[in-house]
Every structure is written in structure tokens, then in C-alpha cells.
Amino acid sequence: MFKKMNSKIKLGILGGGGDSLIGILHRVASSMFDQYEIVGGVFNPELKESISFAEEIGLATDRVYENLDDLIEKEKELPEKERMQVLSVLTPNFLHFPMAKQLLENGFHVICEKPLTTTYEEAKILEEISNRSKTVFAVTYTYTGYPMVRQMKEMIAAGELGEIHKVDVQYYQGWINEIIHDKEKRATVWRLNPEKAGISSCVGDIGTHAFNMVEFLTNLEVKEILADLNYLYKDNRMDIDGTILLRFSDYVKGVIRSSQVATGEENNLTVKIYGEKAGFKWEQENPNYLYFMREGKPMEVLKPGHSYNSAISLEGTKLPPGHPEGIFDSMGNIYNGVAKAIKKQDYHPGEFPGLKDGIRGVNFIEKTVESHKNGNIWVNLES
Ligand SMILES: NC(=O)c1ccc[n+]([C@@H]2O[C@H](COP(=O)([O-])OP(=O)(O)OC[C@H]3O[C@@H](n4cnc5c(N)ncnc54)[C@H](O)[C@@H]3O)[C@@H](O)[C@H]2O)c1
């Protein structure tokens, strides 16, 4: 009689409960390539809520814990092959650092939501511990998982655009409009509370995605930035809109435009990269169309799943061309990359964003606020 072997990676989740925005995305993404099994976690600060959420999603409640201390203690008592191997940190920003730090110190792999931490200093501490712990650390800059984003990165690396001269990345949302004009309402949202979100709302939440896209796609480092932020009200401590000029060098420049008060906008992340020979345009809300614009030639539209795409792009496409893929697939591709790393299998460079990306992101957020507060001056990013 054969005994069925369960080789799935045992995944725990912190945050991401029934009341959360991002939990469902991670749960679906983790199941997409049949690589993970969710075995428990702390979904909510209230144990009662965590348990009733586990019951709701059909998860056994014996490994739903009151807090992370309990989780670590009890999981470490289990035989190694049953123990949680990796935990996804899906809580509000201020908990990312203490949770990720504790997980690293106890030998768990970590998948952490962005922004990695609320300060650069914390991010560097995680780097230091991670270098010692030798565990896998991913930061879920979700949009890097889209097949056409991966295709764009590969084509840029292959020199299809020639030397890059200009990048323009916009991330426009309008959701804070409903909240920001009402003093009482804005006090209820953690993204507008510096104790919970860190020093920035708009740049911390979405400008950081735009920044990550710039560096992920071009493989270039932004050296200096100049920011102009908008807080809209004197008593509002958090930016809700920002324009940030980027300098890679004297001849390579760009701009990030991010807003949470772009009325009527949903998740309009639009990337434009222009090189000497050609340009790319890609929109998150229509992610299966990549516009390739060559000097003197008609515009081409590249789509996922075709043999002209690169290996990493094709691996992220699960059905024949024409079956639309979206944000769930994008995050699923990131989880798949992390699974390969945990299983010590080969994976493509850029298959999942890591600590370096997370640290760059936090540095960008801090320097953006510094530039604005010091009178919109140029500031250097750490290299
Ligand atoms: N990658 C992306 O595209 C993306 C999109 C949205 C949110 N995020 C990030 O995901 C994180 C969560 O955002 P959200 O919008 O889901 O927030 P949310 O407020 O909707 O959900 C937060 C969840 O964390 C739980 N929680 C709070 N304190 C906890 C604790 N001490 N222990 C356990 N659970 C706790 C809450 O009960 C809730 O389930 C943030 O860091 C955010 O920046 C990333």
C-alpha cells in the first residue's frame, strides 16, 4: 500500500484575516502552483476572531494561535517535517519589522508585504539578521509577477530599448478622496496614521510600488530624488499625493507620479520606459497588453503565453493565450519563485523580490519625505 507523501511547503499567515484587503490574494496565490499548504497562523489580534476566520475558510483550528510568541513556541515543539516553514506577514506596516525579525531569529522563511518596515534603520537590521539566518526572504511587490512585466524586464536587459533615457511611472488611486476631507473619518484609517503606517501614506503605500517597478525593470539604480508632496490639510500628517523626480545619472532621468486623490482612478499603475531605440508602455489595469514602440516602426502589442516570450514570462502563464491573467496570477508567480528558493531549486533572477528591494523601497520612502520637508531639495539614496 502506497502512503501519499505531502511535499507541500507548510505556510503560516500573520494578519490577512477576514477583515483584511490582501489576505485573499495571498491565500489564492499560495495555492496556484500546488506548492503550499496553509496550516495556521495569527489572522487577527483577537484569538476568537482568528479561530472563527479559520473555521470560515475550512482550516483546522489547532494551529491558530493567539499571537506570534505562542506560534513560535508551539511550532518549534513540532517535528521538523510538520512545522511551519514560511510565514507570510500581511499585517499593517508597523508590525512587519517586529514579526519578520522574530521569524528570522527563529529560523523561519519570510514572505513580507511591502513596505518592508516603517524605517530604514529597521530594514537594515533585518538585512543583518537575514545574512546570518540564511533563510529565504521575499517582499511582495506584487506587480513584478505579471508575465508581461517579466517580459519587459528581459527585453530591456537584452538591449531591445538601447540605452534608457527616460522613465515615467504613475500610480494613481482615488479611494482616499472619500475619507480625507472628513476630519473624523481620516482618524479611523491606519494608512493615515504614522504610528501604524510609517511616515508616508501615498508614497509608502503605492509610490513604493512605482519605485520598485522602475528599478526592477531597468536594472538601474536611482541615485537622487526630489519630491513635492501634498498633505491637503494642515492637521493631516500623511502625504496623499506626490510627484518625485528621479536621477539615475546626468543623462538618465525620470518621474514617479503617485496619488490617492486622483478622483475616479482605481489602481492605475502605468509604466513608460523610453530608450534610444524603442519604448515600452504597460498598464496594470490591462496587464496582458505590452506596447512595444520602436523608432520608425508600427507599434507592436505583445501578449502572454506566446512562444516569442521569455522563459520566465512563459512559466508564469498557465493557460493558452487569450485567457486573461490578473493580479492573482501575478502574486501566484511570486509565490512559485519563493517555493523554488525554499526547496533549493533553481529559479530565475527576479522571480521574487527580496530584501534588497524592500530596503531600497523603505529608503526611497524616507528620502522622499526628507526631500519634501527640507524644501523640495535633491537628496541621495543609499546605494
Ligand atoms: N502588495 C500589494 O499590492 C498590497 C496591496 C494591499 C496591501 N498591501 C500591504 O499589506 C499589508 C496589509 O494591508 P491590508 O490592506 O490587507 O490591511 P487590512 O487593514 O485590510 O488588514 C490587516 C489585517 O491584519 C490583521 N492584524 C492586525 N494586527 C494584527 C496582529 N497584531 N496580529 C495578527 N493580525 C493582525 C487585521 O486583523 C487584518 O486582518 C500592508 O502592509 C499593506 O501595505 C500590499
The ligand as a Gaussian input file, in Angstrom:
#p B3LYP/6-31G(d) Opt

LIG

0 1
 N        1.381000      44.123000      -2.431000
 C        0.291000      44.842000      -2.589000
 O       -0.081000      45.139000      -3.705000
 C       -0.501000      45.255000      -1.393000
 C       -1.847000      45.622000      -1.512000
 C       -2.557000      45.939000      -0.344000
 C       -1.926000      45.929000       0.890000
 N       -0.607000      45.602000       0.961000
 C        0.096000      45.578000       2.256000
 O       -0.439000      44.515000       3.030000
 C       -0.453000      44.877000       4.402000
 C       -1.862000      44.713000       4.922000
 O       -2.713000      45.585000       4.213000
 P       -4.306000      45.378000       4.193000
 O       -4.822000      46.403000       3.273000
 O       -4.639000      43.956000       3.972000
 O       -4.655000      45.801000       5.684000
 P       -6.010000      45.498000       6.442000
 O       -6.135000      46.528000       7.495000
 O       -7.116000      45.334000       5.458000
 O       -5.741000      44.054000       7.111000
 C       -4.799000      43.883000       8.135000
 C       -5.010000      42.524000       8.775000
 O       -4.023000      42.351000       9.809000
 C       -4.689000      41.889000      10.994000
 N       -3.914000      42.271000      12.163000
 C       -3.744000      43.493000      12.725000
 N       -2.960000      43.422000      13.818000
 C       -2.594000      42.124000      13.948000
 C       -1.810000      41.400000      14.880000
 N       -1.219000      42.011000      15.913000
 N       -1.662000      40.072000      14.713000
 C       -2.278000      39.430000      13.694000
 N       -3.048000      40.059000      12.782000
 C       -3.207000      41.382000      12.913000
 C       -6.074000      42.522000      10.929000
 O       -6.995000      41.848000      11.765000
 C       -6.371000      42.337000       9.438000
 O       -6.840000      41.027000       9.182000
 C        0.070000      46.306000       4.478000
 O        1.415000      46.307000       4.837000
 C       -0.095000      46.836000       3.066000
 O        0.877000      47.815000       2.717000
 C        0.093000      45.266000      -0.142000

